[in-house]
């Protein structure tokens, strides 16, 4: 094995095809897109050099500011929600349901495999207010509260987006963190119990510190996924009402493909890349120290 | 073997690999090369249209069965559809790859069609229909509208030809002693009276947005005259000018007073239409493509004889005239220039000769193709609309017709916020003017 891995030709043969595919599918488009940031136009009208105009526009564009604010707010709230709810579910599986948790896990995980558009349609019906009330408004009216036009105003539509995406993804985080909790040695838990640790103190001093590595992984997964939110928002509200719930990804897509401005779209994509990179750097820097110590 | 000897084949590999990579990239990204010369025969008459349009595809399929059966045998019709909101982007991508369908519908933004025309991607129907000897089968008014919209050329086909106005419930008007209002003031007095009696004055879809912005342009054309929005496109006026903001404010008032119904933001197109056709609203601003639903007894619960059609009323002291109907060619379709072969031309000729009659008889929709044969007598409201189209001497466009893609989308997306008070008229018009200024 050592002779094979020491042979450059063998390395080239083994890695070459994958490297070539990766280069063609990932690196070339990234570099290509970076090049577009200095141009205006599209494939139909042709491209013209624009220097740093797209970057100046990015800084001044109120739509970018709004989309950036939405993306950050969504990513922060969703990441918090996904990790907290996922952790709560995992604790429930491990310490309450124990061996009987498989059915509940399957049930909670189920929305993860349903297509986003189907879930969005379901939530549109649940929170519908016109031409007739959906289930949520029916409940509100039945308990004496008035119906709400949930998808008709930015704030309430944002709540629906968060609720829907949290419901859709919490099963995944529940299972992910559950796998991490299973790695906590039973003898440590048993020793803590013998030393008198009960519910809160057991959680606070044993379970939480030992589950920090998997929580960190969950935060990385969640932040990277939520910064790139696209399909659920598009399917549920189309970024609206107005542009109140338009993430950067959707604005980038519209700019490039609906408004025919590939250069500015690529500049927005670069902003997203920098955001993801910054998040990754911050998370990995904090992960350098041994958080279990 | 020395190290130097071992490195040589490795370097060759790098060179060959780089060359292959470049070749693949050039092949993948280089597009289809220069267009021009004789059109390629496509093998099938592919047609890409917007899925929301339910009228054109059935007529084409019907023609393929009989009147155009020979053309269909030579070049089979192959229809596919995508949502209208994605059509512009899809067409632009396909055009960039020289892979346009043989025939395709226009997206929501005429400016995108102009780009295709300027890039030489579309057929010049004035020239081709002349060659085929059927140019006189197209209504001149429809050609004129297309030229206004698509860069001065006849480059899209008028599979529909619509005017816009207000459908109204005759029974509600009769019961309350109202006749058709001629001015905006009269219309508002009628709306006030309906609202006071618990009848919702108007049905409109905020989920679509454009049925609301049509009201703004209607008011603008009546108050400022038929060049109101051309002046904005030309840069001699701005949407932020007080008289333009005033139009937005007047329409915002309809929402503020509750005349568009509760939860107008969330009401979709079909539901808004049903509100009127079920008698839940007294009036409904829409294009005459709605005749298809009005003439359908399953959809029209208030009865065919109970539906009237009137023009957008005049604004007192305004420069516009009540007989200047906003008109459009529905969702027109065109042919790609690079696949316009003789067999495609045969199809075009057959469509031009037969589409108008088949569309009217089977779909109750009026097209820009002249009808030559005898057709069964149409319902009174359809005849009324046909008469109005024939008598109309001047038409106007709609609010977003001359906007760029971003302004068009922002207009429709934000119109419901205007009528629910989440955006002020000044903010709404400023947003659109900023989009227009950005080009």
Interface residues (C-beta under 8 A of the other chain):
Chain A: X8 X9 X12 X16 X20 X23 X24 X28 X32 X42 X43 X44 X45 X128 X129 X130 X131 X149 X151 X152 X153 X154 X238 X239 X240 X241 X242 X243 X254 X255 X257 X258 X259 X260
Chain B: X10 X13 X17 X21 X24 X25 X29 X31 X85 X88 X89 X92 X93 X95 X96 X97 X112 X115 X116 X118 X119 X121 X206 X261 X262 X263 X264 X265 X266 X267 X271 X274 X275 X404 X405 X406 X409 X410 X413 X414 X416 X417 X420 X422 X423
